[in-house]
Amino acid sequence: MESSGRSRQVWLMVMLLSRAACTPNLALYKPGKISSTWGNDTGVSLALDGLLGTNYQRLRQCAITKNMDLTKWLQVDLEMTFSVDTVRILNRGDKHTNKLANFTVYVYEEDPTEFPSANRKLCKHYSGTVGAAQWAELSCESHVIGRYVRVSKYNRSLSHLLQICELEVYGKRATAVQFRRSPNSRISNQVLSEHSVATSQTCMYLCYEESLCYGANFKQSTGNSTPNCQLVSNSLTNQIEEDGAGWDAYVVDSTGSRDDLKCLG
């Protein structure tokens, strides 16, 4: 299983007991919340109704926040816990189409409106601007397990509203996670915890069990109690650096873990 050649792609699977199950749009008709509403006809349900219209000016088909908050957000309650793979967001198409830009998708296990200190897990940051009547499709950079999915946007200009015509969430009940191995490398993100383990499989399983884990650094045990498994957190800038001290980097490969099951549509 272990290989020292960078040219070889190495995978490791952590399997759980339940069987993989592809899901439809998890957000459809689910309850949601929004930081504020532009008017009585711009509520969060307009982004969760399955209707793909993008005209707010005439048809009121999009959820839009007020311009009073620097941080604007819209969230959906999936009503069950899922491993979230992909989030799709449909932009307005009739007017002010440049407002859907520079936003972040987070996943929570608890409702952050009721528990402000709830752990948020980064799915993906979108740094560009979504085109008029176009979809932004974000694939989570690591396995993120939770019940509440929030699209959050911070902008110093109050005029930059958050407007979403449809929010779709795809994923599955947690079943298997695939890790991509980079030999002689190390993830330089913040270390969540360190462990002494016998095998890389055990280290990967610990990562899977830790909901905030983006990946792990592992090296073969030398027979003492020195930690040889480092679980690292996710961040906006995930860095893997070459390392000559015997470490291998393992990153959760959310895209590869979905190859057998197409969850969109």
N, C-alpha and C positions, 0 to 999 in steps of 0.2 A: 504493500500500500504506500509506503513512504518512498519518495523519489527525490533525488537531489537535482535533477535536470529541470531548468526553467522552461525548456521547450516542450515538456510534457505536461498535459493538462490532467490534473488529478482531482478526483471527486470523492467525497465521503458522504454517506447518507446516514442520518439519524432517524430510525423508524420508530413510530409509536404504534399502539395497538389498534387504533381505529382505522378504517379504510378511507382513502381519499375520496372526497365528494365535491365535485365542481358545483358552484352555485350560480344562480342568476344574479341580476342586479340586487344586491342586498339592501340598498337604500330605498327601493321603490315602495311608496306609500307608507314609509316608516315615519315616526314622529321626529320632529327636528326643532331646533332653536336657532335664533339669529340675534346678533348683538343689538340690532335696532331695525326698524323698518321705515322706508322712505314714505310710505303711505299705507292706508288700510288694505290696499290691493297689491302689496308687494311682500306678502308673508313668506315664511320659509317653505310652506307646502307647495308653492309654485316651482320649487327646485326639486321636488320629490314626487311629482305626480306622473312621471313617465311621458309627459307631453314635451315634444322637442321643438316647440316654437321659440323664436328668439326676438320677438317684437314686443317691447314693453310700451312704447309710445302709444300704440293704438289698441293692442290686445292684452296688455298686462300679463305677459307670459314669463316674467322673471322675478326672482327674489332680489331685492335691493336694500342695502342698509342706508341709514341716514348719513349725513356728512358731519356729524358731531363728535365722532370718536376717532382717535388716532389708530387704535387697533379695532379692526372690524372682523367679524367671524360669522360663520354659518356651520352648524353641526347637525349630524343625524345620529339617532339612536338605533343601532342595528337590532336591538332587543335580545340579542344573544352574542356570545363571544366568538369571534372569528379570527383567523389569520388573514389579514388584509393584504392582498396582492397588488391591486390596481385601483386607482381612483380616476374617474373621468369627469371633467367639468366643461359644460357648454356655455360659451360666451354669448352675450347679447349681440344682435346683428343689425339693429336699426339705428342706433345713436350712441354716442359716447362709448364706442367699442374699445377704446384704449384703456379703460379703467381696470380690466381684469389682467393684472400684471403683478409680478413680484410677490407671490403668496406662498404659503407653506401649508402642507397637510400633516396633521398630527393625529395619532390614535391614542385613545385613553381607555382604561378598564373601568374607570368611574366617571360619572358626569362631572366635568370640571366646573359647571355652573353651581353645583351643589357642594362639591369638594374642591375648592380652589387649589389645594396642594396636591391634587391627583397627578401621578406621574404621566407626563406626556412623552410619547414615542414618535420620533421623526419618521414619517413615511418618505416624503420628498419635498424639496424646495423647488419652486418654479421661478426662475429669475427673469424670464422674458415677458413678452406681451402676447396674449392669446388673440388670434385673428378674429375678425367679425364673423359671428355665427359659426365659429370653429370650436372643436373640442381640444382641450388640453388633457393628454393621457399621461398619468404619472404612475410609474411602477416603483413600488416601495424599494428602497435600497437595502433593506434587511427585513427579516421576519418581524412583523409588528402584530401583536395579538391584542385585541381589545374589542370593546363594544361601541364606543363613541368615536366617530370620525369627524374631525373639525378642519375646515378650511379657514386659515387665519391670514390676515393681511395687515401689515403695519406700514403706514405712510405718514410722513410729517405734514403732508397736505391734506386737509380735511375734505377737499373736493374729490379725492380719489376714493370713490365708493367701492364697495364689494358688491358686484352684481353677478348672479349665477342663474342661468335659465334652466339648467338641469345638473344634478349631482348624482353620479353613479358610483357604486362601490362594488368591487368584485373580490372574492376570496374563497376560503374553504375552512371547514372545521379542521383544526390543527391535526395533521397526519404525518407528514414527513418533511424534513428539511435537508436540502442539499448544500454542502459546503464546497467552496472552491479553494484549493490549496496553492499557495505561492511559496515554493521552497526557498530556504535561506533568506527569509523576509520577516518583517515584523510590522504589525499595525501600530501606528504611533498615536492612536486616539487615547483618551483617558481610560485608565484601567479601573474596572468596576470591582474586581476581586481577583485573588490569586489562590491557586490550589496545587497540591501535590497529587498527581494521578499517575496511573500505570500506562495508559494508552491514550492516543489521540481521540479515539471514539468516546472515551469517558469525558474528556475535555469538551468535545463538541456537544455531548448530551447536557453538560452543565450550562453551556451557552444557550442551548435551546430552552432549558428550564428558566433561564434568566430573561425576562421579557425585554429588558433594556439592552441586551447583548447584540452587538453588530457582528462580532466575530471573535476569534481567539488566537492568541499566540501560544504555540506548543513546541516543546523540545523534549527529546527522550530523557527519561529519568536517569540520574546518576547513582541512584540507590540510596540517597539520603532524603531528608525532608524538605529540601529546597524547593520552593514552588516552581513548577514547570508548565503550568497552565494559567494563562492570563486572559480573563474575560474583559473585553473592551466595549465601550459604549459607541453609539452612533453619533455622528456629528455632520454638520453641513459640509465639512471638508475632510473626507476620509482619506488618510494617507497610508500607503504601504511602502516601507522603505527596505532596502537591502540590509541584511544583517549577517554577520559572519560568526555569530556566537552559537549557532546551532538551532536557532528558532525557525519555525515555519508559521506562516500566517494562514489562517482559515477564515474565510468570509462567507457568510450566509448568502447563497446565490438564489435570490427569490425568483428570478426569471427562469433559471435552469430547473428549479423545483416545480415549475408549472408546465414544463415542456409536454408532459403526457396528457395534460388536461387543459383545454382552451376554455377559459371561464367567461369570455366576453360573448355577448349575444345570446 
